[in-house]
């Protein structure tokens, strides 16, 4: 399925006689391809852009080249070090007074800072983006709305989250970006799964609710397949494995975890990778493969989790405590459960602080942008 946005950009590239206009639209297309996982196509266009506009002849094109480099690092390499490219693109956009690009680059930077749990910087990014947002800048509007939807859901305020997701959906529809619409269900289902795994440590969650989250994840994966979006699919797969574990479908979860871990599609020692490893260990223990479960538990215990967010740490420690309990390692199970509870308490404290930073934005979806009606 070719998105309307792609058709418009290709037509603009073909019809323009101005090399700068063609380069700018090409850079927009490359950024889109990087976001949906068309990495080879995006890299090819990046080389073309560096050759034709790599000396800074056109400021707007140069900014999009820098943004594209950051997008490729984040979506292709899953490398948080690409943040400096996003930050530089945002700085230059603001420096030159390009309000459209300021809104776009700061909305992109906000997404990175959210994923890196840099909440103070995230709040600043959002303020910069909204302060520069103008009527019909649907690209920036949909992205800032999406990440605010993510932020409120992360803080467990679903109604505010849904309001922003709806605003994002409307903007994506106007933009003609079908693949980006899938980002809403992608992010929402992954966050719901994570929140469920935190809640299940303290509450009895009904199987029907867990099943509903699993169905949402599968629907998101199907939609992304239809529209050709391949970036970050591994996150949904990892989330679905966690849901299967919570539904006690250990054989299914074990098979999926074996496939995902053997594919090397998740960078090692990331939160997603270690959660899948932990889920795999629990499945092995529950299915009576105690020797392999013990080896998996030992391997994960040797890894330093300090670089992870408190939510990931809590989920991993809780899962490993279940592994240890299943193996009869009661002292180790107790230590892991204690670690899980401490991390969960820290996570709750952090999201309270984060919510205070973003709560003023909860009423804004109806009137976004200085020149919006």
Buried (B, 14 or more C-beta within 10 A) or exposed (E): EEBEBBEBBBEBBEEBEEEBBBBBBBBBBBBBBBBBBBBEBBBEBBEBBEEBBBEEEBBBBBBBBBBBBBBBBBBBEBEBEBBEBBBBBBBBBBEBEBBBBBBBBBBBBBBBBBBEBBBEBBBBBBBBBBBBBBEEBBBBBBBBBBBBBBBBBBBBBBEBBBBBBBBBBBBBBEBBBBBBBBBBBBBBBBBBBBBBBBBBBEEEBEEEBBEBBBEBBBEBBEBBEEBBBBBBBBBBBBBBBBBBBBBEBBEBBBBBBBEBBEEEBBEEEBBBBBBBBBBBBBBBBBBEBBEBBBEBBEEBEEBEBEEBBBBBBBBBBBBBBBBBBBBEBEEBBEBBBEBBBBBBEBBBEBBEEBBEBBEEBBEBBEEBBEEBE
